Amino acid sequence: MAAAKQKGADAVARLDAMQKDLDALDAKVREAQHAVAAATNKIDLEHAQQLLAEANRKASAARQHEHDLQVAKDAAIRKAGFDATKCNGVLGCLDKH
């Protein structure tokens, strides 16, 4: 049970780091969208579209990775089990698990 709890804690840490990566990738997507909108000729537009496509691909892959981490975290939490001995009354465990 302790190993499962540690896996859950590790997954939470990885999710936090992943959220920072997603925020950075979202900023790159916004920059690329702005570049597409600001393009004044065909070459600039094509380059900006390539940047946007790459930024969207990376953001999509990162979101999939985040989902996979969330699934792993949830599985670790379920595997850790539930210890009702730490509860204080009927509703005492609502905030502990």
C-alpha atoms as one frame of an Amber mdcrd trajectory, in Angstrom:
protein
   0.000   0.000   0.000   2.882   2.389   0.765   4.395   1.831  -2.682   1.044
   2.581  -4.323   0.715   5.783  -2.283   4.222   6.809  -3.365   3.321   6.124
  -7.003   0.266   8.328  -6.578   2.353  11.132  -5.085   4.891  10.806  -7.911
   2.090  10.957 -10.471   0.725  14.134  -8.874   4.185  15.729  -9.100   4.506
  14.714 -12.759   1.039  16.143 -13.454   2.029  19.462 -11.893   5.139  19.616
 -14.070   3.101  18.592 -17.103   0.674  21.471 -16.505   3.575  23.934 -16.707
   4.662  22.353 -19.989   1.113  22.605 -21.326   0.926  26.269 -20.367   4.151
  26.933 -22.271   2.907  25.012 -25.303  -0.395  26.890 -25.253   1.579  30.145
 -25.311   3.483  28.907 -28.375   0.206  28.011 -30.083  -1.123  31.521 -29.403
   2.100  33.047 -30.775   1.846  30.914 -33.914  -1.816  31.851 -34.361  -0.847
  35.509 -34.089   1.914  34.989 -36.659  -0.593  33.421 -39.066  -2.959  36.357
 -38.600  -0.141  38.896 -39.037   1.422  37.293 -42.115   1.608  39.747 -44.987
   2.788  37.497 -47.798   2.584  33.882 -48.877   6.021  32.890 -47.565   5.354
  34.352 -44.115   1.925  32.725 -44.064   3.275  29.286 -44.994   6.014  29.548
 -42.379   3.543  30.671 -39.710   1.182  27.830 -40.638   4.024  25.334 -40.262
   4.857  26.763 -36.847   1.195  26.554 -35.852   0.883  22.957 -37.029   4.002
  21.960 -35.076   2.833  23.790 -31.946  -0.582  22.127 -32.176   1.036  18.700
 -32.655   3.234  19.162 -29.589   0.331  20.462 -27.508  -1.808  17.500 -28.536
   0.939  15.025 -27.618   1.421  16.780 -24.274  -2.317  16.626 -23.520  -2.309
  12.900 -24.292   0.676  12.438 -21.970  -1.132  14.433 -19.276  -4.154  12.168
 -19.677  -1.948   9.085 -19.352  -0.404  10.503 -16.168  -3.870  11.217 -14.758
  -4.929   7.621 -15.464  -1.757   6.324 -13.760  -2.359   8.578 -10.748  -5.960
   7.409 -10.419  -4.892   3.762 -10.689  -2.239   4.248  -7.994  -4.776   5.877
  -5.684  -7.224   3.014  -6.203  -4.463   0.455  -5.643  -3.426   2.151  -2.396
  -6.813   1.271  -0.997  -8.866   2.921   1.686  -8.107   2.757   5.390 -11.317
   3.463   7.302  -9.521   3.298  10.649  -8.321   6.862  10.097 -11.864   8.184
   9.768 -13.487  10.183  12.524 -17.197   9.460  12.294 -19.376   8.890   9.275
 -18.210  11.930   7.313 -14.717  12.139   8.792 -12.928  10.732   5.735 -14.396
  12.953   3.066 -11.438  15.304   3.083  -8.765  12.630   3.608  -9.302  10.606
   0.415
